[in-house]
């Protein structure tokens, strides 16, 4: 079972003030390629997995933004860490 949930909102500063949506899509593609369970929400994406793995994914997301020419990136991150295990479903089951 996963030991962490990490939500990230990535806000890239684009080269010429272009729309950030294609950049955000590229960041979400990094998550998708990682194979971790995730859920895209309107203002952030939540991932489920091992904490070190999730932080490594965030690093790759930021690296991709730089590779695409972003001058800087703000990554707003929320973390729930529970060594004995946690899942998105456990936290939200009473609302479903």
N, C-alpha and C positions, 0 to 999 in steps of 0.2 A: 504494500500500500504506500502511496505517496506520503511524504512528510511535510509538504508545503503547498500552499496556494499563493501565487504571485499574480497580482493585477498590474498591468502596465498601460500607461497612456504615453505614447511617444509623439513628441512635437518637434519635427525638424524645422530648422530655419533654412529655407530653400535659397538657391543662388540668386534668383531675381524675383523673389516674392511669388513664385508659382503656387498653384493649388497644392496642398500637402497630401491630398487623398492618394495619388499614385505612390507616394513615398510610404504612407501608412500601409497601403496594400502590400508593398514590398517587405515591410517589417512583419506584417502578419504572415506572409509567405515563409519567412524564416521560421516562425513558430510552427507553421503547418509542416514544413520539411523536417522539423525536429522529431516529430512523432509523438510529442506529449499531448495529453488531453487538454483541450482549450475551448474557450467559449468567447466569441466576439460579442461585445455589448456596445451600445451607442457611444460611450465615452472612454472605454478601456477594454482590454482583453485580459481574461483571467486564464492562467495556466495552472495545471496540476502536475506535480512531480517531485523529484528530489531537489532540495533547495539549491545545491551547487549546480545542478544541471540547468535549472531555471535561470540562475544568474548568468550562466554561460550563454544561454539563448539571448538574454538582454544585451550582453556584450556584442554578440553577432549582429543583433538588430542595429545597434549603434554604429558598428563598423560598416554595415551596409549603407546606412544613411551617409556616412562620410564618403564611401566609394561612389555614391550617386551625386556627390558634389555639395552636400549640405555643409554650411559654414559651422553650425553648431546644432546640438540636439538637446532637448529637455526630455528626460525620462522620469515620469512620475510613477513611483512604484509603491505598492502596498503588499505586505507580506504577512501571511499567517503561517507560523511554523509550529508543528506539533509532532515531536519525534515518534510517538506511537501510531501516528497515521491520521490523515485528514483527506476529505474529498469535497468537491464542490457540491455533490449530491447531499452529503451529510449536513452541510450548512444550510441548504435551501429546501430540503425535503418537506418541511412543514408548510411551505408556500406553494407547493405543487399539488 
